[in-house]
Amino acid sequence: MIALVDCNSFFCSVEKVFHPGLSGRPVCVLSSNDGCVVALTPEAKALGLHRGDPLFKVKDIVEANNVVIFSSNMQLYSVMSRRVTNILRRNIAHVENYSIDESFCYLDGYERVYNLEDMMRSLADKIKLYTDIPVSVGIAPTKTLAKVGSKFAKKYKGYHGVCMIDTEDRRRKALSMFPLKDVWGIGRRMLDKLYYYGITETLQFADMKESWVKARFSQPICQTWTELNGTPCIDTAEVMRNKSISTSRSFGDMVGDLESLKSSTAVFAASCANKLRVQHAVASEVTVFIKSNRFRNDLGQYANVATCYLETPTADTIEITDAALRLLKDIYRPGIMYKKVGVVLGNITDDYAIQQQLFDGITNRKERAALMNTIDSLNHRYGLKTVRLMAEGERKQHWNVKSEYKSKNYLTDINEILTIKI
């Protein structure tokens, strides 16, 4: 059996941990640049707010109902996520992080000693006690069904935080009640295709013949169908392996000069390179794109993209940043006010199987790799961007994203540590 542990309204729950007075109040967390709602509490949903709502469109609801707003604070959320994961790993041998707020726990063998529902309910209580983060748990033979179970555990209080789908009757009843659009692995386009074939319910899809599904759909959807029928076949390690890595942001203030664009591009390129090293991968394709503000009809409009290919796949920040800056220079057009820049890395492979080039222009790759490891260690120990390339410029620049409602980094910055008055 597999359990999915899902933190409820995770970003909002973290904010409520450090702001106890928010219990029972509507809370929303905004996206980058304070643009849209990305997380909200049930109290906020009850007011008619939805994930993805632009803040300026729901400003009246927010102000009229005293909705508490926070800017995203990914550093704080990541630390709290690690705390939840550490609790799981101290109690379960095999835990696989799927996202910042979800983890799969493999429970094979535990049923011989424990009642799985009681075991996971006790673990959920421990997480709430140690971190004050509420979680919902779904237990099932497959990861897709475990996802279904976690949704029921979150929605219906009668499950007391844990829903187990362990029999054929429970499986069919759960699928008959679960919306097709919410099934893990079925996106908007695939949903439209299912509707085209007259399939509108989850159980209806699961009851289709295997030959019919394989004749009309790609492998991922066939895997979803197989998992809905109780046979595990999805390897989330493969799902989590990114085919590409991208970092992009809309600027807080529009940018027109090349130097500011260079610093933002260097920051994004360094972030992409760091993500590569975290997953022990390398890339041989670098893409840079720039865009003006399409909502400003009074300004000149321009967008462009450029790609280059590296002879030797790499995760070296210096090499990737240098390539990104060359691309930016090629597509930059003066006289335009830019709203967004992004860097995308493609052709990603594992770092243990790098095809070397006879005439490689970088002759000290071993030393450069050691340098990257040292920089990563220093930044992990002393804080993000403690050591960075000069091309990235100062920490605070006018193009930085807006974060007017950001909480402090209570757990990672000694100058912002939480103070308790007693």
N, C-alpha and C positions, 0 to 999 in steps of 0.2 A: 504493500500500500504506500501511497505517496500523500504527504500533507503539504498544502500550500498555506503558508503563514503570510497574511496580507495586513499591513498596518492601515487602520481606518483613517481616511482623510489625513494622510501622513504629514504633509507640510503644515496643515492647520494644527494637527495634534502636537507637533514639535513646538510651535509658537505658544500653544496653550500651556505646555509644560513650564515655560519660563514666564508666563503671564497668567497665574492662577485665577485672577479675577475674571477671566474670559469664559469660565465654565457656564454653559447654557446660553452664551451669546453667539450671534451669527459672526463668523470669521471667514475671510477670503484671503488667499495668497495670490499675488499677481505674477505674470510672466515677466521675462526680461523687458526692461524699459518701462515697467509698470503699465503694460499695454492691456492684457486680457486676464481674466480669472482662470487660473490653472488648478486651483484646489479650493474647496469650500466645505463647510460643516453642514450637517443636516438642517440646522437652524437657518442657514443662509439659503439652502435649497427651498425651504418652506416659504421663503419670501418671493420666490420666482426667479432667483438667480441660477445661472447654469455655467458649467465649465465652458470656457471659450468666449464668454461675453466680454466685449470691449468695455473697459472701465468707463469711458466717457458716455457710453450709451445707457449704463445702469447707475450713473451718478446720483440720480434722483432717489432711486430705491436705497442706495447705500446711505445717503445722508438722512433720509426720512426715517430709517430704521436703525440708525447708529451701528451700522455694520462695521466691524473692525477690519482694517485693511493692512496687509503686510506685503512688502516687496520680497521676492525670492531671496533666500539666504542659503544657497546650496552647501556652503561650507558647514554651517550648523546642522543642516539636514543630514549630510554625509556622516558626521560624527555620531549623531543619534542612530542612524541606520547601522553603523558598525556595532554599537552597543546592543541593539536588538539581535544582530547576527551572532555576536559573541555569546549571548545567553543561549541561543539555539544550539550552537556548536559545543557548548559545555554539557548539553543534555542529550544531543543526538549525534551519532557518529558521522553521518553523511548529510551535509547541508549544502545546498547549491543556491547562491544568490542569483536571482533572475533580474531584479531591478532594485532601485534604492529602497523600495517599500515592500518587496515580495521575495520570499525564499521558499524553495522546495526542500522538503525534508523526507528522506527515504526511510520508511518505517519497517521494511522487511525484517522479520525476526522479533520485533518488539511485541507483536501480538501474543507471543508465547508467554510473556511475563506480565504485560500490562493490558488493560482495557484501553484501546487506542483513543477513544473519545475522552476518557477521564485523564489520560496521560497528556494529551494536547491541551485540554482545558486547564489543567494544572500549570502547564508551561505558559499558556496565555496569561494566566493570573500572575505568574512570576514576572513576565515581561512588563505587565501593568504595574506591578509593585516596584520593580527596579528602575523603570524608565518613565512610567506614567503614560506610555503609548498603548492605546487599545488596539488589539489585533483580532482578525477573524480568521478561522481555520477551516479549510475544506479538506476532507480525507477521502480518497478514492483510488481505484486501481490505476488510473492514468492522470497525467497532468492536466489535460483538458477538463476532465470530470472534477478534479480537485479545484480547478478554477470556478467551476459551476457551484461546487459546494461552498466555497469561500464567499461567493456572492449571496447565497441563501443565509449563511451564518451572519453576514453583515446586515441583511435586510430584515430577518425575522428573529426577534428576541427570544423566542421559544427554544432556539437551538443553544442558547447560552454561549455563543461565540464559536461553537464547533458543529459543523455539519458533515456527517459521514455518509457517503454513497457506497454501500458495500454489498448490496443485493440487486438482483435484476429488477425487482419491483421498485426499489428506491431510484434506480437509474432511470427507468421509464417515467416515473412520476416527476422526477427532477427535470428531465428534458421536456416533458409536456408543459411545464410551467416556465421554462427559461426562454427569453426572447432570442430569436435567431441572430439578431444584429449584435447581441452581446457575447456571442460565442467566440472564444479565443481563436484567432487565426482567420476569421471571416471579416474581411474589410468591406468598405463601401462598394467597390466594383464587383467583388465576388457576391455580395448580397444582391446586387442588381441582377447578376446572372442567375442566381438561385430563384429570384422572383420571376425571371423570364421563363423558367421551367416550371413555374407554378408551386415552388417550394417556399412556404411562408413560415413554417414552424420548425423548431429544432428537432423534435421527435420525428416529424415527417422526413427530414433530411437523414436522420440516423437510420430510419427504416428502409431507405432506398437500397436497392441491390448493389453490391460491390461492383459488378461489371458495369452497371449504369453510371456510377460515380466515376470510375476510372476512364470511361469512354468520353467523358465531357469535361473533366476538371484536371488541374495540374496536381503534382505530387503533394504540395502542402495541404490542399483541401482534402485530398484522399487520406492523408495522415490524420487530419481533424476528424473525418468520418470514422476512421478506424478507432481513434481514441474515444469518441462518443459512444462507440459500441463496446468499450471496456478493454481494448487491447492496447497496451502502451507501445508507442513507436516514435514519439517526438524526442529528439535529443536537444535539450535546450542549450547545451554547450555549442552546438552548431548554429542554433538560432541566434545566440548572443554574439557569435563571431561576425563582426561588421564587414560587409562587402566594401563599404566606404566609410570614411570618417570625415565629418565636417564640423566646422566651427564658424558661426556667423552671428552678427548682432546688428540690430538697427541702432543707429547712433542716438544719443540723447539730444545732441544738436547736430544739424547738418554740417558736413565738412566739404570744403572746396579745394584746400591746398594739398599738394602731393605729400608733404612731410607728415601731415596728420594721418593720411591714408596709409602711408608706409608703416607708421607705428602700430596702427590697428591691425594691419595685415600681418605684421611680425608677431603680435600678441596671439592672433588666431592660429598662425602657422605653428607657433610654439605649443599651443594647447593641443593641436592635432598630433604633433610629434609625441607629446607626453602620453596621449591616449594610446598611440601605437605601442609605446614601450610597456605600458601597463598590461596590455594583452599579448605581449611578447610577439609582436608582428612588425613587419616592414612594408613600405609602399614604394611603388615606382612611378606613380602618376600624381601630379600636383595640378590642381585647378584653382584659379582665382576668379571671382566674379565681383562686379560692382554695380550698384543700382542707384538711381536718383529717386526722389520722392514722388511716386506716381499720383499722390493725392494733391500735389501742389501744381495745379494747371498754370499758375502764373510764372513758373520757373521752367527752364529748359530741361527736357527729358532725355535720359541716356542710360543704357545698360549694356554691359558687355561681359564676355567670359573668355578665358584663355587657359590652355592646358599644355603642360610639357611633360616629357617622359624622362625619368632618370635611368641611366645605364645600369646602375647597381641599386637594387632596392635598399631602402634605408629608413631608420627611425631617428636619424641625427637631426636635432633641432636646427643647427647651423646650416646644414645642407638644404633642408626643406624650406627654411625661412629665406635663404638666398634665392632659391628657385621661385618662391612666391613673390618676392619683391621684383624680380626680373619680369614676371608676368604682369604684375600691377603696372609697372612702368610702360609696358607695351600697350595696355588698354586704357590707360588714364587719358582723359580729355579735359583740358583746362576750361574754366568758365562754367562748370557744372557743379551744382550743390548736391553732394552725395548723401544718401540716407543709410546705405547698407553696403558692407563689404563681407565677403566670406572666403574661406579656404576649404577645399575638399581634397582628401587623399584617396586614391583608388589603386587598383591592382594590388590588394593587400594579401600578403602571404606570411607564413610563420617565419620567425627570425632564425630558426635553426637550419633552414635550407635556402641559403642565399647564393644565387648564381654570380660568381665573381667575374670581373671583366679584366682582360689582359692589360688594357691601356687605361685602367681606372685612374682618374685625375687625383683622387684622394689616396695617398699612400700610407696613411697612419690610421686606418679605420679601427684597429684594435685600441689604440690610445683614445680616439674620439669616443668610442663606445664606453670606455672607462670614465671619461669626462662626463658623459651624459648620466651615467649611474651615480656619480658623485653629486652632480647638480640635483638629481631627483632625491637623493638621500638628504641633502641639506634643506631642500624645500619641504620635504616631508617632516623634518625635525623642527625647522624654524618658521615654517609658514609658507603658503603659496606665493611664488614670485619673489622670494627672498633673493634668489640668484636668478638673473634673467639676462637676455641679450640687450646690449645698448640700443639696438634698433627698436626695441619695444617701448623705449621712452619712459617717462615718469609714470608712477602708478595712477595718479589722478590727472586726467586730461579731459578737455571739453567734449570729446566724442564719446566718453564713457557712458554706459547706459544709465538711465535714471533709476534711482532706487530711494525714493523719498520716504518710503515707509519701512525701510529695512531695520530689522532688529539687530542687536549686537551679537558678535561672535563670542558668546559666553564661555565656550569650552576650549577655544583655540587661541584667544588673544588675552594675554595677561592684563592688558589695559582695559579690557571690556568684561572682565570676569564678574560673575553675578555677585552682588552684595546683598546680604540678608541682614536686616535690622531686627534685633530681638531685645 
